[in-house]
């Protein structure tokens, strides 16, 4: 997924009267709002390579068919997206194909990879209900792959946040925070802090920002976390 401009709606979601007002905060907000897409783009690339490596070892007819259809659908989606730069239109072109792969080949590696990729496509096209459904399936498929599992949890939480279902968004970000795998923990904490701030739970918001300062000094969110804590000191 190619990085895109921050939507006005996303900016409005994150802003409160006293939040993100300095230049550094706005710059970091821009970075944060692109992070989900950047990580997803990396993961898509990784999963495609991962898929074709598995393709060499899965010679069974159904597996080959799943990978063939997945490759075809991915290419079609990106061609349409490059042509029009309209995620909703590109998603509509491949929706039926991806839905078929996800449902018909759910027991195959190709079908499992397709589920995660289809969820990303639905997220980018603002079809958050479908994205949530698919990310939930992906959690079951990748529960033994810690990094991809955390990425899926994060993506699921972002989807709930877009739907303004803050309870479920917090629930999934907190699973990342409390887990043993450090991947995306600082991002989860940042989002926990932002959601608490948006819902008026200021103390918990500041605690999450402080957690970033105390435990993740190399995080890209560190300066913003320090700024938020300093505003309340």
C-alpha positions in Angstrom: 0.0 0.0 0.0 1.5 3.2 -1.1 1.8 6.0 1.4 -0.9 8.6 1.0 -1.9 12.0 2.4 -3.4 12.1 5.9 -7.1 12.3 5.6 -8.9 15.3 7.2 -11.1 12.8 9.2 -8.0 11.2 10.7 -6.6 14.5 11.8 -9.9 15.5 13.4 -10.0 12.2 15.2 -6.6 12.7 16.8 -7.0 16.4 17.7 -8.3 17.8 20.9 -8.1 21.5 21.8 -4.7 21.1 23.5 -3.2 18.3 21.5 -0.5 18.2 18.8 -0.2 22.0 18.4 3.5 22.5 18.0 5.5 22.0 14.7 7.2 18.9 16.1 4.0 17.3 17.2 2.3 17.9 13.8 5.3 16.4 12.1 5.2 13.3 14.3 1.4 13.1 13.9 2.0 12.9 10.1 4.5 10.1 10.6 2.2 8.2 13.0 -0.7 8.4 10.6 1.3 6.8 7.8 2.9 4.1 10.0 0.1 1.6 9.6 0.2 1.8 5.9 4.0 1.6 5.9 4.1 -1.5 8.0 1.3 -3.1 6.0 3.2 -2.4 2.8 6.3 -4.1 4.2 4.2 -7.0 5.4 2.5 -7.4 2.1 5.9 -7.5 0.4 7.1 -10.0 3.0 4.0 -12.2 2.7 4.1 -12.3 -1.1 7.7 -13.5 -1.0 6.7 -15.9 1.8 3.9 -17.2 -0.3 5.9 -18.0 -3.3 8.6 -19.7 -1.2 5.9 -21.9 0.1 4.6 -22.4 -3.4 7.8 -24.4 -4.2 7.0 -26.9 -1.5 3.2 -27.2 -2.0 2.7 -29.1 -5.2 -0.9 -30.2 -4.4 -3.3 -28.9 -7.0 -5.5 -26.8 -4.7 -2.5 -25.0 -3.2 -1.1 -24.1 -6.6 -4.6 -22.9 -7.7 -4.9 -20.7 -4.6 -1.5 -19.1 -5.2 -2.2 -18.6 -8.9 -5.5 -16.8 -8.2 -3.9 -14.8 -5.4 -1.1 -13.6 -7.7 -3.6 -12.7 -10.4 -5.8 -10.7 -8.0 -2.9 -8.8 -6.5 -1.7 -7.8 -9.9 -5.1 -6.7 -11.0 -5.6 -4.7 -7.8 -2.4 -2.8 -8.1 -2.8 -2.2 -11.8 -6.2 -0.6 -11.1 -4.9 1.3 -8.2 -2.0 2.7 -10.2 -4.4 3.7 -13.0 -7.0 5.6 -11.0 -5.5 6.0 -7.5 -9.0 5.2 -6.1 -8.8 2.4 -3.5 -12.5 1.9 -3.4 -12.7 1.3 -7.1 -9.6 -0.9 -7.1 -11.1 -3.0 -4.3 -14.4 -3.4 -6.1 -12.6 -4.8 -9.1 -11.0 -7.6 -7.1 -13.6 -8.1 -4.3 -15.3 -11.2 -5.7 -12.0 -12.8 -6.7 -10.5 -12.3 -3.2 -13.7 -13.4 -1.5 -13.6 -16.6 -3.5 -10.0 -17.3 -2.6 -10.6 -16.6 1.1 -13.6 -18.8 1.3 -12.7 -21.6 -1.1 -9.0 -22.0 -0.1 -9.2 -21.2 3.6 -7.3 -24.4 4.5 -4.5 -23.6 2.1 -1.5 -21.3 2.7 -2.5 -19.2 -0.3 -6.0 -18.7 1.2 -4.6 -17.6 4.5 -2.2 -15.1 3.0 -5.0 -13.8 0.8 -7.2 -13.2 3.9 -4.6 -10.8 5.4 -4.0 -9.0 2.1 -7.8 -8.8 1.4 -8.2 -7.2 4.9 -5.7 -4.6 4.0 -7.4 -3.8 0.8 -10.8 -3.5 2.6 -9.2 -1.2 5.2 -7.7 1.1 2.5 -11.1 1.2 0.7 -12.8 2.2 4.0 -14.7 -1.1 4.2 -13.9 -1.4 7.9 -16.6 -4.0 8.8 -15.1 -6.4 6.2 -11.6 -5.6 7.3 -12.5 -6.5 10.9 -14.0 -9.8 9.8 -10.9 -10.7 7.8 -8.3 -9.6 10.4 -10.1 -11.8 12.9 -9.7 -14.7 10.6 -6.0 -13.8 10.1 -5.4 -13.9 13.8 -6.2 -17.6 13.9 -4.1 -18.3 10.8 -1.0 -16.5 12.1 -1.1 -17.2 15.9 2.2 -19.0 15.6 3.9 -16.2 13.7 4.5 -13.5 16.5 5.3 -10.5 14.3 2.6 -11.1 11.8 0.2 -11.8 14.7 1.0 -8.4 16.3 0.7 -6.7 13.0 -2.8 -8.2 12.5 -3.8 -7.2 16.0 -2.7 -3.7 15.3 -4.5 -3.6 12.0 -7.6 -4.9 13.7 -7.4 -2.2 16.4 -7.0 0.5 13.8 -10.1 -0.8 12.0 -12.1 -0.7 15.2 -10.8 2.8 15.9 -12.0 3.9 12.4 -15.5 2.6 13.4 -15.2 4.6 16.7 -15.4 1.3 18.6 -12.8 2.5 21.1 -13.3 -0.4 23.6 -12.4 -3.0 21.0 -9.6 -0.9 19.7 -8.1 -0.6 23.2 -8.6 -4.3 23.8 -6.4 -5.3 20.8 -3.8 -2.6 21.4 -3.5 -3.8 25.0 -3.0 -7.4 23.9 0.1 -6.2 22.0 1.3 -4.2 25.0 0.9 -7.1 27.4 2.4 -9.7 25.1 6.0 -11.0 25.1 6.8 -10.0 21.6 8.2 -6.4 21.5 7.2 -5.8 17.9 4.8 -2.8 17.7 4.6 -2.4 21.5 5.5 1.3 21.4 3.0 2.0 18.6 0.3 0.2 20.6 1.1 2.3 23.7 0.9 5.5 21.6 -2.5 4.5 20.2 -3.7 3.6 23.7 -2.6 7.0 24.9 -4.4 8.7 22.0 -7.6 6.8 22.5 -7.7 7.5 26.2 -7.1 11.2 25.4 -9.9 11.2 22.9 -12.3 9.6 25.4 -11.4 11.9 28.2 -9.4 9.5 30.4 -6.5 11.8 30.8 -4.6 10.0 33.6 -4.4 6.7 31.7 -3.4 8.6 28.6 -0.5 10.3 30.4 0.5 7.0 31.9 0.8 5.4 28.5 2.9 8.3 27.2 5.1 8.0 30.2 5.5 4.3 29.5 6.9 5.1 26.1 9.4 7.6 27.7 10.5 5.1 30.3 10.8 2.0 28.3 11.1 2.9 24.6 13.8 5.6 24.3 14.4 4.8 20.6 10.7 4.9 19.6 9.7 7.3 16.9 6.9 8.4 19.3 9.4 9.5 22.1 9.4 13.2 21.4 5.6 13.4 21.1 5.2 11.4 24.3 7.6 13.8 26.1 5.7 16.8 24.8 2.4 15.5 25.9 3.7 14.7 29.4 5.4 18.1 29.6 2.1 19.9 28.8 0.5 18.4 31.9 3.5 18.8 34.3 
